[in-house]
Amino acid sequence: MIRSLIRAVLCGAALALLASTCHAQYTTDWIANTFGTLAAHVGNTARSMWVAPEGVIYTASFWDENEGGVAIYQNGKSLGSIGDHSEFQGGAITGNATSIFAALQYGTSYGSGSVGRYNRATGTRDLVIPVSVWNAVSRADVITGLATAGSLLYASDFFGNRVRVFTTAGVWQRDIPLSSPGALALDGAGNLWVAQKSAGTVVEFSAAGAVLDTIQLPAGSQPSALYLDASSQRLMVGDEGPDMNIKLYDVSGAPALVGTFGVQGGYLDTTSGIKGQVGDKRFTRIVGIGKDTAGNLYVLNNPWGGGWDLGRNGGTDLHAYSSGGTLLWTLQSLNFEAVGAPDPATDGAWFYSGTNIYSGTAGGTFVANTVDPFTYPTDPRLNMNDTQRDEHFGQLAVIGGNRILVASGQNPGIFYFFHFNPANGYIAIPDGAIPGHPFDTTLEVTGGFCLDSKGDVWAGLNRTNRIYHYPLTGFDSSGKPAWGAGTWTSIPESVRPTTRIVYQPDSDTMILAQGLANNWDWTAMDGRIEVYHGWAAGNIRTPNPVITQTGANPKSIAAAGNYLFVGYVHTVPNVDVYDLTTGALVTTLTDSSPQTVDVGNDVDSMYGLRAYLTSSGQYVITKDNYNGSSIVVYRWTP
């Protein structure tokens, strides 16, 4: 009896030690958000901003999965949020001592042509003000500017070609006609300044609505944000055009350009950095400017890369500067959802999403935005009508120093290809898509997609029950890749319909995941995964092993070395790790102890996992986290 008890105690202790050791084999980290917990995280995709005199910052977003659409910050920290997560359009916000006014979203009971008034102390919406008859616009902003002064509220009705004036209690006063009005600012005399982004002008109106002055900005300028600094009588104009800076106009008399703030060319400038590199005063798309009474300046960027619902636009990128122009802090987040592929050229130290580059740990560093809207205006990542729900999910291959980036959406049937040229810095140059040129197919990719480590493309074309293989044939002098004609292999009956494909050329291993038979959701997996060793050598019919998952709702897979990584949707945040030789479950990645990183609810995307084996034998696994607007990074050593 005593011997049995001792044996049981020793076994229990050994198991506990083994569990502790297994748990300690990996660390949990994050990138693409300044903070890694839900309570502190930077909100998603802020597209407009108002700064209260005491330095409290309010930003508006189209969507935030885990908090209200108006996020509140001060001194580089989150103070919470206001409203529902899908209540606001995101494109316009203003406030006064007691209230916040923000454009409401299409799909709410009030629609995209209304403004909500919210009590700053309680966060409660206490009034809705109908502004525009354009109340059902879903892919553009209707109300493109808001401003308050005293008891008056001004609202730009973009499609109505007018600025509407109300009392802050919602009583209409008058309309000021102006084509395509945008951002607004008010001076101490009650004069109104209105940006016309497409025209490159800022028009001044008197308090009574008479035109006083018109500022014609330099050619190509697109005024996207305004702020009137009453102390200096300077109008600050955020320029979304190629200059990517803030222009300063003295408006004490006839408006005159007296200076700028920010690097001319912003993140695309090559004189002080690498093209695409973001950072201090290397602005991207300026969407908000404000100051507090201490003279601190706040600049809100919305990095390039759009999406059909605006909620999957570029992430939040807020910079705070002292009165002398010194950078004090930044707050940054991912867009709604994305994944970063570890970069083999940096041995997994850098990460490429579909639009951005990140590095580092504990939030990491936002290195670059890879979109150039001026050189490549037809880049699909700029297309607000793209049906793929944005292209923030990255896959990456590096061959002989040449990077190939594939960008796709949350549950894609289309995959967009890009390459990099040192002369273009970090900018990803569009190369086409599958379906389409250069792959010469009109069928969407619904049966799985893989860009392998040698640059070959594997695609399960819609309803063909075939895997098409497009071999990389090389690169031209600019680094642009080319692929040969596709050849196909019939998918084994035992794994039809196939919904995921992963091929590892170094070991000649093909991994096929089965979808749900006769199911409308072609993005779903049913839990059966077949592993074929020697696929190119001819083994296309005998899987070994076959992995049958017990976890519910597998959603995304990735592989590196001898391991398969599986994430789940609508169930758990776990990433299960399987041995590709034996099929055995090796471990489960959840979170490290103590839990200082939010790991999200699940993997809500087909390609939301990426994996890479470093030269030291460590595995780097990345996972999308839409709750925290971040990317989870596991580092695991078997």
N, C-alpha and C positions, 0 to 999 in steps of 0.2 A: 504493500500500500504506500509506504513512505517512498520506496524506489519509484513507483509510478508517478507519485506527486512531484518528486524531484525532476523526473524525466519531462513531465508536462510543463513544469516551470521553466526548465532549460530550453525546451522546444519553443515555448511562448516567447522567451527572451530572444532566442535566435530569430524567430519570425519577425519580432518587433524591430530587431537590429537590421534585418534584411529589408524590411519595409522602409525603415529610415534611410538606409543606404540607397535604395532605389529612388526614393524621393529626392535625395540629395544629388542624384546624378544629373539633374537638370535645374536650370534657373529660369525664372519667368521675368521677362522684361517687356518694354514697349517702346515704340517710336511714333512719330507723327502727331503727338499731342504733348503740350507742355507738362501736363499732369496725368498720372496713370490711374487715378481712382475716379469713380463716378461722381463722388461728392465734389471733387476739385476740378474735374476735367473742363477743358476749354470747349465751348459749345460749337456746334456744327455750322459751317458755311455761313458766317455772318456776311451780309451783303449791304448793310447800312448801319449808321451809328449816330448816336447823340450823346454828348458829354455834358453832364450837369456841372454847374460852377464849382462844386466842391470836389470834382474829380471822379464822380461815379459815372461809369460808362455803360450805356445801354446799346446792345446790338440786336438787329433783327435778322432772323433766318427763316427760310421756307420750311425747314424741317429739322428737328433734333429728336432722335429716337428716345432719349432718356430724360429730357427736361423741356421746359417751355421754350417757345421760339424766340422770346426776347431774353437774352442772357445779360447778366449784370456783373460788372467787374470794378475793382478799385485796387490800386497799388499792386497790380500784377496778379491778383487773386480773384477767384470767383465768389460772388456774393449771392448766387442763386439765379432764379429766372422768373419770368412772368408768362402766364398763359399756357395754353396747350401746346404740345409739340408740333402740331400741324395747323396752327391757327393763323399764322402770319404769312404774307407773301414774301417779306424779307427785303424788298427793294426800297423802303422809305420808313423813317422813324424820326420823331422829334419829341420835345418835352418842355415842361416848365417846372416851376417849384413844386407843384402838386401832382402833375399827371404826365403820362407817356401817351403819345399818339402814334399808332403804327398801322400800316396798310394790312388789311385782312386778306385771307387767301381764298382763291376760287375753290369751291367745294365746301366751304363753310356756309351756314345759312344766310350769310350776308353777302358773300361773293367778293370778287377781286376789285370791285369799284368802291369799296367802303373802307373807312378808317375807324379803328377802335380806340376809345379813350380808356386808360387804365390808371387807377390810383397808385401812385408810387409807393405809398406806405403799405398798402394791403395787397397790391398786385391784382386787385379785382377790376374787371371791366365794368364800367358804369355808364357807358354811352357808345352807341354806334352812329357814325355820321356817314350817310350815303353821299358820295362825291361824284361818281361817274355812272353813266348808263351802261358803260362797258363793264358788265358785272360777271361775265362768264368767260373771261380770258384765262387760259390755263398755261400758256407757254411764253408769256411776256408779262412785264409789269404794266399795270394800268396807271397806278399812282406812283409817279417817278420822283417826287420830291415833297417834303413836308417841312414846315417851319412855323414857329410861334413867336409872337411879340405881344406883350401885354395880354389883352383879352381876345386876340385874333389868332386864327389858325389858317395857314395858307397850304393849299394842296395842288400839285401839278396833275391835271387830268390829261395824260399823254395823248390818248386817242380822241379826246374831246377838244384838243388844241386850245386849252385854256388853263389858267391858274384860277382856282376857285378860292374865295375868301369866306370864312365862317367865323363866328365867335367860337371860343373854346367850349361853349355850351352847345355847339352844333347848329347855330342859327345862321343861315346863309346871308351874306352881305352883298357880294357882287362877284362878277367874273372879269378876269383880265384876259383878253384873247391873245394867244401866242402859239405859233406852230410848234408842236412837239416839245413842250416844256419838260425840263428835267429837274436837277438839283436846285434847291432854293437857299437863300440867305437873306437876312434882314439887317439893316444898319440902324444906328441910334435914332435917326430921323424918321424911321418908319418906311424908308425906301426899300423896295424889293428887288433882289437880284436873281435872275432866272437863267440857268444854263440850258443851252440848246446843243446837245452833244453832237448830233450829226452835222449841224451847221458850223460847229466850232466857234460859237459866240456865247457871250453872257450879256443879257439885256437888263438894264436898270429901269425900274418903274417908280414913280412917285407913290406916296401913300394913297393918292386918289386914283392911281392906275394909269397915269400918263407916262409915255416913254421919255426917259431922260438921257440915257447914254447906252451905247452898244460897244462892248469890247469884242473886237475880232482877234481871236487868238492866232498864233502862227499856223501856217498851212499844215494840215494833218492832225491838228490838236482836236481832242474830244473831251470837253469839260464834263467830268463825271461826278465831281463832289465840290461843294462850296462851303466856305466858312468866312464870316466877316469878323475880323479881330478889331473890336471897338477901341481897344487901347492904342492901337497903332494906325487905325483907319486904313487897314490893308485887307483887301479881299484875297483870300487864298483859294486858288482854283486847282483842283486835282485834275491832271491831264491823263486820260486813258489812251491817248495817241502815242506815237513812237517816242516822244520825249519822256514819258513815264515819270513825270516829276510834278511838283506843286509850283505853280506860278503865282507870284506875289504882285498885286496891283495896288498902288496908292490911289485911294478913292476919296481923299480929302477934297480934291477938286476934280478936274477932268481925269478919268482913269488913266494911269500910266504904269507900265511894267517896270518894277524897281528891283526885281531879283527872283530867285528860284530857291526851292528847298528840295534836296534830293539829287542823286546822280542823273545827269541828262542821259536818257536811254534806259534808265532803271536797270532791271535785271538783264537786259539785252546789251548793255554797254560792254565794250571790250577794252576800254582804256584803263579801267580800274578793277577789272575782274574778268572772269570767264563768261562768255555769252550764255545766258540762262541762269547764272548764279544769283541767288537771292541774298539779302542781308541788309545791313545798316544802310538806309537811304537808297538801296537798290530796289525800288518799288516795282510791283507788278501792276495790277489793275486797281487803282485807288478808288475806293467807293465811299470813304468817310473821312472827314477832317473835323477836329474839335480841339478846344483848349479849355483848361480850367482857370480859376482865378489866380493860381500860383504861376501861371504862364507855361505850364507843361502842355506840350503838343501831342495829340494822338492821331495816328494815321492808320486807317483800316484798309487793308488790301484784300482782294478776292482773286487769288492766283488763277491764271487762265486754264480752261478746260471746262466745258459746259455739259449740260444734260437736259433731256426733254422736260423735266419737271422742276428745274432750277434748284431743287434740293440737293442735287448731286453736281453742284458747281464746284469751283475751287474752294479749298478749306479756309477757315478763319486765319488771318495773319495780321495781328494788331501790334503796332509799334508805339512805344511811348518815349518821348524826348523831353529833356529839360528845356528851360527857357533859352538856354544857350545852344540847343541843338544836339546835345549829347544823348545817345541812346541809353535809356534807363532800363527798359525791359521789353520783352516781346511775349505775346500769347498766341499760340499757334495750334491748329487742329487739322486733322484730316478732313476731307469731305465726308459725306454720310458713310460711305463704305468703300474699302479698297484693300488691296494686299500689295506688299512690296516683295519683289523677288530678290533674294540675295545675289549679289554680283560676283560671279566667279573671278573676274579680273582683280577684285580687291579681297579675294578669299572670304567673301561673305560679310565684309565690313560695311559695304554700302548696299542700299536697297532701292530698286526701281519699281515704282508703281506705274500705272498707265500714263501719268502726267508729271509726277514729281520724283525727285531723288532725295533719299534720306540717309543719314549715317548716325553712328553713335549709340548710346545707351541711355536709359532713364529719361525717355522722351526724345532723345536724339537731337539731331540737327537737320533742319530743312535746308538742304544743299542747293537745290535748283528746281526750277519749273522748266520742263522740257518742251513747252508749247511756244511757238513764235507766231502770233496771229498776223503779223505784218508780212513776213516772208512767205508764209504758208497759210493764206486765209482759207483754203479749202480743207485744211487738216480736219479729219472727221471728229476730232476731240473738241472742236469748236461748234459743232452742229447741234443747235438746240432742238432740232426735230429728229435727231437720230433715235431710232427705236430701241437701241440696245441699253438704254438707261445709263448712259455715260460710259466712259472707257478708263476707269481708274484701277482696273486689275491688271497687273503687269506679269508677263513671262519674259525671261531673258536668257539669251545664249551668247557666249563669247567664243569666237573662233579666230585664232590667230590675231588677237587684238581687235577684231571687229565685233561690235555689239549689235545684236538683233533684238529689238524690243517688240513684243506683241501686246497690244492693249485691247482689253475687252470689258464688257459690262458685267452686271451681277449674274445674269443667267443668259449668256450670249449664244446666238447662232451665227454671228459675224465676228471675225477677228481681224484687227487692223495691224499692219506691219510698218516698222520704222527702223531706220539705221542712223548711225552717228558718224559725223565727219569732224576731225579735229578743228577744221576751220570754222565750224559752227558751234564749237564748245559743247555744251550740254543739250543742245536742241536736238530733238528727235525728228528726223526728216521722213515724211510720209512716203511709203512705198507701195501702197495698195492694200488689198484685203482678200480674205477668203470668206465667202464666195466673191469672185471677181478677179481682175488682173492683180498679180501675175499668175493666178492659179487656174484661170479659165474654167470656172464652174459657176453655175447659177444656183446651185443647191446650198442651202444653209447647212452649217455643221451642228447637227443635233445628236450625233452618235459618238461624241468625244473628240477632243483636240489635244495635240501635243506638239510643242516646239522642243525637240530634243537637244542634248548638249552639243551636238555637232551641227546644229542648225537645220536639220531635216524637219519637215512638217508631216504630221500624221493626222488625218481627218476622217471622221465617220460622217459621210455625207448623208443628208436626210433621206430616210426610207430606202436606202440602197442595200443595207446589211453588208456593206463593204468598208474596209479600211483603205483609204487612199494615201499613198506615200509619195511625197514630193521631195526628191533629194536636192540638197543645196549643191549648186554647181560652182559657186565662187562669188567673188566680189569684184566690182570695178574699181577704178583708181580713187573714187570718192568714198568707197566703203559700202556702196549699194549692193545688196545681195541679189542673187538670181537662183531660181530653182528650175529643175528639169520637169518634164512632163510627169504627171501622176501615174503610178501603177497601182493596181488594187489587189487586195486579198479578201476573199470571202470570210466573213466573221463566223467563227465556229457556232454551230447551232446551240451549244450548251450555254452560251453567254449572250444570246440574243434576247431582246434588243440591247445592244451595247450603248452605254451612255457616258463612259469615261475611258480615255486611252492614255497610257503613260508608257513611253518606250525609253529604255536605257541602252544606248549604243555601246557603251564600254563593256557591258556584260551580255549584250544581245538578249535583253529581257523585255518581254512585252507584258503589260499588265492591263487587263480588260475588266471593267466593272459593268455588271448587268443593270439594266433599267427595269421599270415596271411594265410587264406585258399588258397590252391593250389598255394603257392608261393615258389620259390626256396630258399628263405632266411628264414630258420627255426629259426634264431636268432631274428627275428623281432617280435614286439608286435603290435596288432591292436587297443589297447586302451580300450578293455573291460576287466574288472577285477571283478571276482566274489569272494565274501567273504562268507564262510560257518562257522557259529558258531555251535559248537557241532559236529564237523566232526567225531571224534572217538566215540562219543555217538550215531552216526547213521544218522546224517543229512548230507547226501552225494548227495542230489538232490535239495535242496531248498536254493539258495543263498540269503543272505540278510545282507548287501546291494549288489547291482551291481553298480560298479563305471564305468562310461563311461567318459573317458578323452577327453578333447577338444584339448589338446596340441598335436602337430604333432610329430610323431616318438618317442613314448616312448621306452626306451631301457633297463632300469634296475629298479628293485624294491627291497625294503627292508622294514621290519616291526619291530617295537618294541612297547611294551605297547599297546595302543589303536590307533596307528597311522601307516599309510602306507606312504612310501616315494617313489617318482617316479622321475626318471631322463630321459632326452631326448637326442637323437643323431641328429647331423647335423642341429640343430635348435637353442636351447637356453641353457645357463648354469643352468637354474632353476632346483630346486628340489621342486616339489609340495608335500604338506602334506595333506593327507586325513584322515578323522575320520572313523575308521573301524566299528563303530556302525551305524552311519548315512550315510556314504558315501560322506559327504560334504567335499569340499575343504576348509581346515582350514587356510593355509597360503602358501606362496611360499618363499623358501630360495634362495636368489640370492647373494647379497654381503652386507656387513655392511658399514656404513658411518662413517668416510671417507673411501673411497675404497683404502685400503693399501694391499689387497691380491688379486692376480689374481685367479679367480675361473674357468678359462678354458672356452672352447666353449660349451661343451656338456658332455655326458657320453657315451663314445665310446666303451662300453664293456657290456656284458650281466650281469656280477656280479660286476659292478663298484660302487655300493652303498652298504654300511653296516650301521646298526643302532643299538643303544644300549640305554637302559633306566637305568640311574644311580640310586643309592640309594637315592639321593637328589631330584629325580623327573626331572632331566635334561636329555634331549636326546642328544646323541653324534652321529652325522651322518658324515660318511666319503665318499668322492667321488674322483675318479681318475681324474687327470689333466695332460694329456699328453703334453699340451702346455708348462706348467711350470715345467715339470718333478718333480711333487710334488703330495701330497695328500691333498685335501681340507678337513678341519674339521669344521663342523657347530656344535655349542652348542646351543640348543633351549630349552626354558622353556615355555610350553603352558600357 
